[in-house]
Amino acid sequence: MLKTNSNYNPDVLSCLANLSNDEVFTPPNLVNDILNLLPDKLWSDANAKFLDPVSKSGVFLREIAKRLMKGLEGEIPDKQERINHIFSKQLYGISITELTALLSRRSVYCSKKANGKYSVCETFTSEDGNIYYQRSQHTWISGKCSFCGANQEVYEREDSLEAYAYNFIHTDKPEEIFNVKFDVIVGNPPYQLSDGGHGRSAGPIYHKFIEQAKKLNPRYLMMIIPARWYAGGKGLDDFRSEMLSDKRIRKLIDFENSNDIFPGVDVAGGICYFLWNRDDLGHCDVVNWINGNQVKSERALDEFHVFIRSGQSVPIIRKIWNLHNNKRLSDIVSSRKPFGLPTNYVPKNSGIPCWFTQKIGLRYASEDDFCDDNELLNKWKLLVPPAPIAGQTDFSKPIGFYYDGNVRIAKPGECCTESFIVAGAFSTEKEVKSFKTYLFTKITRFLLLQTVVSQHVTREKFFFVPDLGNYEGVYTDEYLRKKWNITEEEWTFIDSKIKNISKIDSEND
């Protein structure tokens, strides 16, 4: 007979399946880790007001209610009076869909109707209570929503379909939704929306919830978001700069592997959450979680133009930065489409020799379609793929980037499509081969890793890699360790983050 544990009583909110990678339900244990960042005195403050502007399951409001119930016991000893006060005067939510509004009310009020027979709160006169949802509309200007940037062709839908026009960010005056001054805003916003680009292209949206929340000027702001903002990219450059310069971000908790907090959910580049404290400026306490272990550091987030996620990397970057402050590979690596030819360019029977995808190889491009604005054609070129780690979302595992199988040395007179970028262009074959050995070292690829939070490795990602200028002979990690005074401890860390070239080659045979 199958044995069962009669004492097992799972929390239903820990068992919910996510709607998608963009609408992720937050596990209760993670919610409590986030709430633990707040000062304890808040839980005994009967005037404190809390908002979840992206309520999906209601778990944030429910866990806050538990803490207030305990913290206000002395001030409001009658249990029902305490419940009525907390739910009607302290907790507020804005749901992202009609379905999540019903789910949130059910988990917070124990009834899908806040004023229903089974609601734990006796003072509500409306079915909604303090959990708001109203179907919003996008505001289309030149094919894009002026509030969230959604693509009109994708999201202009009939009323029976979800439009993803989230209430909190589809208004110029979010303060008018409740007309309440909030002490704490906390939540897990949607991460992205399809932008109507090629294939499954999508643009970030989570930063808009943070920007909107700051307009309400709460005492504390906490949100769970993808870590891709560390290095900017696709609509995030201004947001990254603002976040890094904001001295009110006092704690940042970083997970290289999204599965560590969202089991079964792969978010490329990992996940983070933060504490923003309106009234307390200073350096940020950073905690990096890697394979179940945490590394802590206190630092200024804006020390560099991108955020270096690992505290162990910072002294290595500082050391090399001081030696090569003005010469970087980002100055010599080409932009995408180095010869103006897209990835889907159709090979020709004759013309300029051209490198296409690895599957097609070396074919031809028409001289009429080709351009050489940067005068690269007549040089020896190292071609590298712009997405060398496609498919890898877990950055806690060693990264490879480049190996013999995915790079090409293009001779003078040869060009390439957008399937490659030009990592370096030189006058001689010896130089390009020497440069290749430099790019293949673990230390060089480690420096590249510091700016990479997705599969895309574009020119600006090479910012921390020094340009040595003259490339001669074979470069090795032993040589670079001596040149840059890399300690044994630092090398052990570098070695753990980057794959061996020989291993990558064997994996791809």
C-alpha positions, 0 to 999 in steps of 0.5 A: 500500500502506498504510504502517505504523509497525513501531515503534508499540507502544501501551500497552494501558491507554491504549486502554481504553474507559470503562465509563461516565462514572462508571467512568472508566479513568485514562490512564497519562500522567495517572497519572504526572502525579499520581505526580510530586506525591510526593517522589522518596525514596518510590521508593527506600523498600523499606518504603513501602506503596501502596494503590489502593482503587478499582483498575479497570485496575491502572494506578496500581499498575503505574506505581508498580511501574515507579518502585520497580523503578528506585528499589530497584535499588541496595538489591535488585540481583537483579531477580526478588528485587526484583519479588517484594518490590515486588509482595508487600510494597509494592503493594495494590489493592481492585477495584470489580468482579470484572471490574476485579479480573481486569483489574488482576491481568492488568496488574499481575502479567501474569496473571489469577492472581497465583500462576499460571505466567505471574505476574511475582511468584513468592511469591504463594500465592493467585490474588488476590495483593494485589488484593482483590475480594469481592462486597459487599452494601448495608446497607439502612436506610429504603430507603437504604444506610447506607454509600453512600446507594444507593437500595434500589429501584435497587440491590437486585439478584440476584447475577448483576447488579452491585450497586455496593457498593464494598468500600472504603466498605462497611465500618466498618473498612477497615484490616482488609481488608489489616491494613497501614499505608499510606504512599500511597493513590491512585486514581480513584473512581466519581463517582456513583450513581443516587439514584432521583430524577426522570429520570437523577438521581444523587448523588455518591459520590466523597467517601465514598472520600476520607473513608474513605481519611483514616480510614487516616491515610496519609502521602499521599492523592491522588484524581481527582474531579469539581470540583463539590465546590468549591461544594458542592450535593447532599450535598457541603456538609459535604465541601466545608467539610471539604476547604476547611478541611483545611490538609493539602491542599498541591496542587490541580490543576484542569481546567475541561474534563474532556476535557483529561485524559479524552478523550471524557468530559464531566464538568460543571464539570471535574475535579481531583486533589489531594495531601493531605500528613498531616505538612505543613500550610499554604497550597495550591498551585493550578494551573488548566489552561485551554485548554492553559495553566496559571495558578498561585497559592498560597492558603488554600482556605477564604478564602471559603465556596466555592472560587474555582477561578481564581486570576485571579478571587480579587483581583476577588472580594476587591476587590468583597467589601470594598465590599459585604460585607453585601449580596448577591443571595443574600439576595433571590433566591427558593428553588426553587418560589417559589410552591409549583408544581412544573415538571410542574404542569398548567395550568388554564383559569382562576385566577392568571396563571402562567408555565410552561416557555418552550414553554407560556408564560403560562397559569393556576394554581389558587388552591388550589395556589398559595402566596405565603409570601414575598409576591412575587405583588403585585410586579414580578418578574424570573423566571430559569431555574434551569438557564440553562446546561443542556447546557454541561459545558465551563467553559473556554468562555464562559458566558452564563447569562441573555438576553432569550429565557430570562428573563421580567418577571412583572407584579403578580398573576402567579406561576410554576412551578418552571421559574423562580426569582424573581431580584428583586421590586420595587414598580415596573416601572422597578426590575425593568427596571433590575435586569435590566440589572444582571443582564445585565452581564458583570461581574455574570454573572462574579461569579455564575460563581464559585460555579457548577460545574454547570447548576443556578443556585440562590439560594446561587450569587448569593453574590458578586453585590452587591445594590445596593439601589436600582435606577435607570436602565441598568447597564453594564459601563463603569459597574460597572468604574468603580464597582468599580475593575476594571482593564483586565487584570481586565476582559480576563479577565472578558470572556473568561469571559462571552458577549455577550448579543447573541450568546446571543440570535442563537444561540437565534433 
